[in-house]
Amino acid sequence: MAGTGFDINELNRVVRDYAYIELELAARDRRRTPAERMISKLMTWVAIVGLIVLGFAVAALVGGRASGGVIALVYVACILGAFSVLYFYLQWRSLPYRQADRTVSAFSIMATIFAVGLIIAILAANMDNSLWWLMMIPAVALLAVSIGTIVGHHRFRSETKPPKVDLDHLSPENEQVLLESRHRALLRLRARRVVSYADFETFDKAPLQSVRNGGV
């Protein structure tokens, strides 16, 4: 786009640099059984439900209610939250070249916020010591898991550049994987007004090899 000086060759360069990671993720996804794909989707909903239940538990405590039902809500929410955060983190941790993952980051940060809110609500609630300990244990455990995940997500990112991929020897299926990756990047750039709607389709149809034709 002339107005911003955007060069599709630069985006192609990024796609090429991270092509190995994209192709590895696609290959892993193809190797998944239907049951494994269903579990992955289910875990997203488990995490969302866990956060919603945590919100209800915090609201109940703020409202001054610390009944057996609220305690059950706290335990269910903390278990679901910790389990889902660990699931996504361990999936990410098993990758050979680990980049920042939005799912891991988002769920771990949200779990941390809700855990802190829950702990504050427990401290502020008027309840017996026995109930206080019963509520505090799962909340602190969830906080430890979520903070540990945030630290691990930053600590164990790969610094090594992945191997280069020869674009001339890609199968049509793998080439489509890279084109879809670039398409998603272009959508984000369009949303940020780096790429105009008028130029989007032209850039989206450009060949990946244009990065090399540009002199790389």
C-alpha positions, -999 to 999 in steps of 0.1 A, spaced: 0 0 0 16 31 -12 2 53 16 19 34 43 48 19 24 37 -16 33 58 -42 15 43 -77 10 78 -90 7 85 -82 43 55 -102 54 65 -131 32 99 -130 49 83 -134 83 61 -163 70 91 -180 55 111 -176 87 84 -192 108 72 -217 81 87 -246 99 67 -239 131 34 -234 111 40 -266 92 48 -285 123 16 -273 140 -4 -283 110 12 -317 109 4 -322 146 -32 -312 140 -35 -337 111 -22 -365 133 -48 -358 160 -77 -382 162 -112 -368 162 -114 -375 199 -82 -354 205 -97 -326 185 -129 -327 205 -110 -327 238 -90 -296 227 -122 -277 219 -138 -290 251 -109 -277 272 -115 -242 259 -151 -244 271 -139 -259 304 -116 -229 310 -144 -205 301 -169 -222 324 -144 -223 352 -139 -186 349 -176 -180 349 -181 -202 380 -153 -183 397 -170 -150 390 -202 -164 406 -182 -175 436 -166 -141 440 -200 -124 436 -215 -147 463 -187 -139 487 -189 -102 481 -226 -106 488 -218 -120 522 -228 -156 515 -204 -184 524 -226 -215 523 -216 -250 514 -228 -243 479 -204 -214 475 -175 -236 488 -184 -262 462 -184 -235 435 -150 -224 446 -135 -259 444 -151 -267 411 -141 -234 395 -105 -236 408 -101 -272 397 -115 -265 362 -93 -233 359 -61 -250 370 -67 -281 349 -75 -261 317 -45 -237 322 -21 -267 327 -36 -285 296 -29 -256 273 5 -249 288 16 -285 285 4 -287 249 25 -256 242 55 -268 262 57 -300 240 64 -279 209 100 -280 195 101 -242 188 78 -224 212 65 -189 204 42 -167 224 8 -184 225 -23 -162 229 -45 -190 244 -19 -199 271 -13 -162 279 -50 -152 279 -63 -181 301 -33 -179 326 -37 -141 330 -75 -144 334 -71 -172 359 -46 -151 379 -70 -121 380 -99 -143 391 -78 -161 417 -66 -128 432 -102 -115 432 -113 -147 449 -86 -144 476 -95 -108 483 -132 -117 486 -124 -145 510 -103 -122 531 -130 -96 532 -158 -121 539 -171 -127 574 -168 -164 580 -155 -191 604 -119 -200 604 -127 -235 592 -146 -221 562 -118 -196 556 -92 -223 552 -115 -244 530 -120 -215 506 -84 -203 507 -67 -236 498 -81 -240 462 -78 -202 455 -41 -202 465 -35 -233 445 -51 -218 414 -30 -186 418 2 -207 421 -7 -227 389 -16 -196 369 14 -176 379 37 -206 373 22 -209 338 28 -172 331 64 -175 342 69 -207 322 53 -192 292 79 -165 292 109 -186 305 106 -214 280 101 -196 247 125 -208 221 154 -184 212 167 -207 184 156 -198 149 137 -227 134 151 -245 103 145 -229 69 118 -244 46 124 -248 9 94 -232 -7 101 -248 -40 95 -283 -26 63 -277 -6 33 -298 -12 2 -280 -23 -13 -288 12 17 -273 30 18 -242 8 -19 -236 16 -10 -238 53 15 -209 48 -9 -189 27 -35 -192 54 -10 -181 80 -2 -150 59 -39 -144 54 -45 -143 91 -16 -118 95 -30 -97 67 -64 -96 85 -47 -83 116 -28 -57 96 -60 -46 79 -77 -43 113 -48 -20 124 -51 0 92 -17 -9 80 -32 -26 50 -62 -10 32 -93 -29 21 -85 -19 -14 -50 -35 -13 -59 -65 9 -70 -88 -19 -40 -80 -41 -16 -88 -12 -36 -119 -2 -31 -133 -38 6 -125 -40 29 -156 -42 50 -165 -12 80 -167 -34 79 -129 -39 101 -125 -9 129 -141 -29 121 -122 -61 125 -91 -39 162 -98 -36 164 -121 -6 
